[in-house]
Amino acid sequence: MRHFGHIAPAAREGLFFQEPREFGADSPAGMLSAALGATLYSPATRPRLADDVIKQAGRGVVSMVLCLEDSIDDSEVAGAEENLVRQFADLDARGSEVPLLFIRVREPSQIVDLVSRLGRTVRLLSGFVLPKFTEERGVPFMEALADAEKACGQRLFAMPVLESPELLHLETRREALRGITRTVNKYRERVLALRLGVTDFCSAYGLRRAPDMTAYDVQIVGAVIADVVNVLGRADGTGFTITGPVWEYFRLQERMFKPQLRRSPFLEGRAEELRTALIEHDLDGLLREIELDRANGLLGKTCIHPSHVAPVHALSVVSHEEFSDAQDILRPERGGGGVMRSAYTNKMNEVKPHRAWAERTLQRAEVFGVAKEDVGFVELLAAGLTE
């Protein structure tokens, strides 16, 4: 699979200076953690789940979470587990390419049990999402994952969700972060990414952000994100990929880029089609939040609606300017440091302070590609939405 692999090769060639690389479930963990992109959640109760998975793969989704936790009622868990087993068998029989698939469980015992029940179809599973992750809850989850991995003989990743009240409350946050750090460091080779459960954070205070506000505008939430990145997202080799929080809104009024869409030569003959699609999706708040995610050290995003996928992926593509700066900073002859004017002549590139940024940028470029010099977000979004 690859990002933007659902669009025609000729269209990709017109968009990218460097096309996204192919990857698969057996790719190195570092590459997969950067490539997760918009991770689409779906309740495990859906009766046509296999159809949904294949359909979303055809629309550019590269990672999905099939949820047995908060998205379903407590009384539905047993039936949802049975449904997962059936749907995996259906997917396996079809032989179609599927995204990276993860199951969000409630309890550690579900991990070993589900791996056993999936049988040979476990080959389609990339791992498990672990809710309300703390040191106390996390260790049993990680031990169960190790047991399941041994039982099936297949690499299985964990994606812990950081959403517990202990992490939110100021008086317990520091120790909670220390405990989470101890746990994920102990099982580092199995931790693909850390996910943020901002809806649970808001719930603890009876809050819900409006569609014109980002998670960072809710200051109590923004403070937690900052502390999580501070401790667990460092660029010194000790950090983990941390993904952006879920965006809850979809199908709102149009408020989106009409002048830009009319001017774009890439959209000639298709601008009206794209504008019609955008009428149903108020993306302003989502776009601001994606930009703030990246500015605050997060990569990828939890998504609960397919309409969020294309914007997340379009804004994950490395611009030609970013790529040029990163390459200049990492040139071997720059190893001793120094400062230079960027090739775009609009900024200073300082080799030592900007090196970690440049390395992360080239990692993102590997999986999301580099846009051509005259290609921007609107063109990339149009390609993702209209193919």
Phi, psi and omega in degrees: 000163174204154175293139184065017176289346180277352178262159185297145179306321180295322178293318177300317181299326179285340183264326195249132167288320174226117184288153175300144178279153174286150176208168179210180184298339180264008179290163178303147184301321180299321179291317181295321182295326177284334187270355186306320178062222178279104181273111187270125179268144177216136177299138181287357180275351187298125186291336179246043185299319179300317177299317180299316182299313181294319179298315181290325175300321179290347179254009174104002177285130180246353176213136179225149174242125178260114198260127173253006187255243192294341183281353179232158179287152180305324183287349185264356190299310183300316179295324179293322177297315178299320179297319178301316180299316178296316184291323176295321177297321178296313179300317181297319181293327182285330180071017180281155175291133180238158174293175168296120185252132178232149176249128176268115184259173176257320187229153180303324183299334180294333185295304181296320181297314182292320178300319178295316183289332179289333178060225184293339181286355176299343179299340178275354186262130178264341178159199187229146173260129190249111188281157172047052189282121170227177178298315182297315180279329188288322183300312177300323176299313184291325177293320177296322178296318178298319178296318180294321179297318178294322183291323184261349179069028184226144177294129177230130182263159173247142169234091178295143176255122180267105188206010187279153177301328180300327180282330182281316185290132187301320186289342180245357188296315185299313181290325177298317178295320177299316180295317177298318180299315179301318184290311183290331175292322180297324182247034189307319185293345181258351184268110181279318180197160174253134182247148182256128180260074186292330178299319177293322177301312180297322182300325183297340179240013179066033184251155170207123183286145179283163183294345177261013179237147177263170176300331183284342175284338175274099196298326179295327177285316179302325180294321179293315179303315180301317181291322178297314179295320180305316186270321191247358183242025184291151184264021182261013181098349179265348188275171179238159169292129177241127186264157183286157183287163181291146170257125192270349192252149176198163178055053175252190185289158179286137174199063199209103158054025183303314180299318179297318182296323180293325185279338191290120179293334180297332186264011183306124180086351183231359184300318182295322178298317180291319178301321179298318179297322184284343178304327186272358186226108174278104188259359188304307182297320179299315182297318177298318182292322178299316178298319179291326174306307184293321179298334181259013172092014179260152181221130185082175183200142171285131182231141179244006178215137182301333181293346180275345188293309183300316177298319179299315182289321180297321180278355177269343178295138179281130178288158179299324179294314177301315181298317179299315179298314182298317179297317179299316182295325186264009177300138182306322182290350178268006187304333181276356179105203180107180182222145178212158174285141181293158178299333177276359176055034182233006181198168175262132172251113180255119196300306186291310180295331184264002184297313182298320176299316182296319179296317179294324179295317179290329174295318177294323179298326181299319186262333181254348179086174179238126181289151172297161188302325183260013181252129180238192185301318185300316180295319180292320178296317180300316180297317181293326184277327193257355178280000000 
